[in-house]
């Protein structure tokens, strides 16, 4: 099934990667809505992407709370008529703390932000997609989700969970016209990363715009045969 001018929801679409993905889908002629949690996210998006601002629908949502996710998806479908593509970008990083010293609230923060958010959004969106026999979902895992690393237990577990959740979801929707895949970034070339790691070779890092191209491909009709994959997008980083 081929769809034109698809309706795309991007969680965390106001961030650096989210903005790049939003720009890529708009360039294809798709209709795009992004979620945000704080008002300054929208203000920053407008500041750095003034040419995109008027073409984007902003939806307030705490994607770690099921009732809010349900409300947001209902609002999206009511406004656009269908939900064709979901890109789960919301996430965060806590590292540099040995597990024996890791506070419970920091562990929960990683699980909720990186993993529970993906679970809730996929759980809520999949019935809409299977009902229309069409849908594309991209989840953001990470290279750190492939193996445990010292000081990164919560981050590694949460991102590894995204990868295995993607595999389970893909198996469940295999015959429904819905594809679920994940990407695995490493260090991306962002202002924050350059500031925190000034002595690194930034030319080896991956540009968010290039990651966005991979996401768009994985949700294209050319990638229909790809389901349950976790695609490395860390280049030479």
C-alpha positions, -999 to 999 in steps of 0.1 A, spaced: 0 0 0 14 34 -10 3 66 8 11 101 -2 11 131 22 13 109 52 5 120 87 36 118 109 40 121 147 74 127 161 79 125 198 107 148 209 105 165 176 117 199 190 152 187 198 183 186 175 176 152 160 139 157 161 142 190 142 162 173 115 137 145 112 108 170 112 125 189 84 131 158 63 94 147 65 81 181 57 104 182 26 87 150 15 53 167 17 41 149 48 20 164 75 40 166 108 31 170 144 57 169 172 53 165 209 67 188 236 67 189 274 80 224 281 70 257 264 106 266 259 110 236 236 85 252 211 102 286 215 137 271 207 123 252 178 109 285 163 142 303 171 164 277 152 138 266 126 118 297 117 112 284 82 95 252 95 75 266 124 43 274 106 42 240 90 44 220 122 16 211 147 28 211 183 11 187 207 17 189 245 24 154 259 42 137 287 49 105 269 58 87 301 21 88 312 -4 65 295 -34 87 298 -16 116 283 -3 95 254 -38 82 247 -51 118 248 -24 130 224 -29 101 199 -67 108 199 -61 145 193 -37 137 165 -61 112 147 -90 136 152 -71 164 136 -53 145 107 -77 116 101 -50 89 104 -17 82 119 7 67 94 42 72 108 54 73 144 90 83 152 99 79 189 128 102 196 121 113 232 150 101 253 178 112 276 212 102 291 225 95 325 260 81 328 292 81 346 277 65 378 286 30 390 255 9 395 262 5 432 261 43 435 231 49 411 201 63 429 168 47 423 152 78 409 179 81 382 173 45 372 136 51 370 142 83 350 161 64 323 136 36 322 106 59 319 121 84 295 139 60 271 119 28 273 84 34 289 78 63 265 84 40 235 62 12 250 33 36 257 34 53 223 37 21 203 10 4 224 -14 32 218 -6 38 181 -5 2 168 -43 -4 170 -48 26 148 -22 14 123 -34 -22 122 -70 -10 117 -59 8 85 -35 -20 75 -7 6 72 19 20 95 55 27 100 72 30 134 108 40 142 122 37 177 156 52 188 178 27 205 216 32 207 249 15 202 251 14 240 221 -9 240 241 -37 224 263 -44 255 267 -32 290 293 -6 298 307 5 331 289 35 345 261 33 320 240 5 333 207 24 333 212 39 299 224 6 284 195 -14 298 169 12 287 183 14 251 187 -23 249 151 -26 260 141 -4 231 158 -27 207 142 -59 220 108 -42 223 111 -33 187 118 -69 178 87 -81 198 65 -55 182 76 -63 147 68 -100 152 34 -91 165 24 -69 136 42 -88 109 10 -96 89 -8 -64 95 8 -40 71 28 -23 99 66 -21 101 85 -15 133 122 -8 132 149 9 153 180 29 147 211 28 169 230 61 170 262 67 188 277 102 192 260 127 170 274 160 159 254 184 180 264 217 197 260 201 231 283 172 222 309 195 207 309 217 239 312 187 262 338 169 241 359 198 225 390 176 219 373 149 200 375 146 162 341 160 154 344 151 117 339 114 127 305 121 143 273 117 124 251 147 114 215 146 126 204 153 91 220 121 79 203 101 106 170 117 95 176 104 60 179 68 73 147 72 93 128 85 63 141 56 42 130 30 68 95 44 68 94 46 30 77 20 7 112 10 -5 118 -4 30 86 -24 34 106 -57 36 125 -44 66 108 -53 99 123 -57 134 157 -44 124 181 -23 145 201 -3 121 235 11 132 238 48 124 271 57 141 293 60 110 329 64 122 321 76 157 
